[in-house]
Amino acid sequence: MNYKMRDNPKMVKHYILGETIGEGCFGKVREAVDSKTGRRCAIKILKKRNLKKVPDGEESVKREVEILKKIHHPNCISLVESFTDDEQEKIYIVLDYVSGGSLQGLIERAPEKCLPLSQARSIFKQLISALEYLHSTAIVHSDIKPDNVLLTVDGVVKLSDFGVAQHCECDELKSLRNGAPAFQPPEMVSEKCCGPNADIWAAGITLYIMVVGKFPFEGTNVFSLFENIGSGFYSIPDWLDESLADLIRSMLQVDPTKRISIQQIKNHPWMSAKLKQEQSIPIPPNPTSFSRSSSSKHKVPSCSCIIT
C-alpha cells in the first residue's frame, strides 16, 4: 500500500505514527505504519503516571499483554509486539489494525439501529467462536460489548480490548476491574463471584442490541441500572422470532448456573435456522491518515481499538 506521508512524521521505534483513533483514561490509540514492512497497525500508548493513579494499574497492563501473547484465534485481535520507553515513561502495545471499525458503529448506521438477522447471526457466531476459544484457554474477557467487537470490511469479527480480561482456572473469579455497567451480569452486580458465564450474559446483551436496537436493561443512573439488571426483568418485542427470543432468554438467565452454555448456544435451533435473506449493512473501510496531506482536516470517524 502506498502512503502519502505528512510533513515530519513522528516515529516510535520503527513505527510511523498517524492520527489518534481512540482515547481513554490512561492514554490513547494511534494509527501507525511499520516502516520496515508497510503493515498498518494500531498502537495503544499508555502513560505510566496515569496507571500509577489507580490500584493495580501497571500490573493490569502486564496481565493484558501476557493474555494477548497467548491468544491465537481468527476472531480475536492479534498482538504484534509490546515495548516500554522508560525515558518517556510510556508503554506501547502494538496491535493489528482492523479496518472496518466497531460493531457499535455498524449498529449506529443501521435503520432503527437493528441489523438484518442474517448479518447479526454471522457476527454473533464469530463472537461465540472467540469466547469458546478464550474459555477453553481459561481466559474470561469480562468486557464484551459492541464497542469491543471490531470488524474487517469483509465482516470478520476481531474481539478486542483485553484490559480487564483475566485467567480463570476455576469456574469463578472476582474481577478487580469490571467492564461497562450495562453489560454486567446479576452476579457481578450483587458482588458475587463470576466466571465464564459473565461473558455469555454480555454476549446475550450484545445479541439483544443487534436485533432489537436498544438495551434490555436501562436506568436513570448506575444504581437504578444495577437494580434492573438484578431483577432480571426485561421485555422482548412480540415481532422477534420465537426461536431467537428463546436464545436470548437462555443467555440472560439471572441464575448463572441455569444460563445456557457455549456448546448449547452453538446447538441452539436459531443458529442453524433458515433466515430471510436481507441486504447487509455495508462495512466501509476506515480512511487512513497516511493517505491524506498534512493540511487535511478530515479525521478518522470511528475507532478500531478502544482504550479502557
C-alpha positions, 0 to 999 in steps of 0.5 A, a space after each residue: 500500500 502506498 502512503 502519502 506521508 505528512 510533513 515530519 512524521 513522528 516515529 516510535 521505534 520503527 513505527 510511523 505514527 498517524 492520527 489518534 483513533 481512540 482515547 481513554 483514561 490512561 492514554 490513547 490509540 494511534 494509527 501507525 505504519 511499520 516502516 520496515 514492512 508497510 503493515 498498518 497497525 494500531 498502537 495503544 500508548 499508555 502513560 505510566 503516571 496515569 496507571 500509577 493513579 489507580 490500584 493495580 494499574 501497571 500490573 493490569 497492563 502486564 496481565 493484558 499483554 501476557 493474555 494477548 501473547 497467548 491468544 491465537 484465534 481468527 476472531 480475536 485481535 492479534 498482538 504484534 509486539 509490546 515495548 516500554 520507553 522508560 525515558 518517556 515513561 510510556 508503554 506501547 502495545 502494538 496491535 493489528 489494525 482492523 479496518 472496518 471499525 466497531 460493531 457499535 458503529 455498524 449498529 449506529 448506521 443501521 435503520 432503527 439501529 437493528 441489523 438484518 438477522 442474517 448479518 447479526 447471526 454471522 457476527 454473533 457466531 464469530 463472537 461465540 467462536 472467540 469466547 469458546 476459544 478464550 474459555 477453553 484457554 481459561 481466559 474470561 474477557 469480562 468486557 464484551 460489548 459492541 464497542 469491543 467487537 471490531 470488524 474487517 470490511 469483509 465482516 470478520 469479527 476481531 474481539 478486542 480490548 483485553 484490559 480487564 480480561 483475566 485467567 480463570 482456572 476455576 469456574 469463578 473469579 472476582 474481577 478487580 476491574 469490571 467492564 461497562 455497567 450495562 453489560 454486567 451480569 446479576 452476579 457481578 452486580 450483587 458482588 458475587 463471584 463470576 466466571 465464564 458465564 459473565 461473558 455469555 450474559 454480555 454476549 446475550 446483551 450484545 445479541 439483544 442490541 443487534 436485533 432489537 436496537 436498544 438495551 434490555 436493561 436501562 436506568 436513570 443512573 448506575 444504581 437504578 441500572 444495577 437494580 434492573 439488571 438484578 431483577 432480571 426483568 426485561 421485555 422482548 418485542 412480540 415481532 422477534 422470532 420465537 426461536 431467537 427470543 428463546 436464545 436470548 432468554 437462555 443467555 440472560 438467565 439471572 441464575 448463572 448456573 441455569 444460563 445456557 452454555 457455549 456448546 448449547 448456544 452453538 446447538 441452539 435451533 436459531 443458529 442453524 435456522 433458515 433466515 430471510 435473506 436481507 441486504 447487509 449493512 455495508 462495512 466501509 473501510 476506515 480512511 487512513 491518515 497516511 493517505 491524506 496531506 498534512 493540511 487535511 482536516 478530515 479525521 478518522 470517524 470511528 475507532 478500531 481499538 478502544 482504550 479502557 
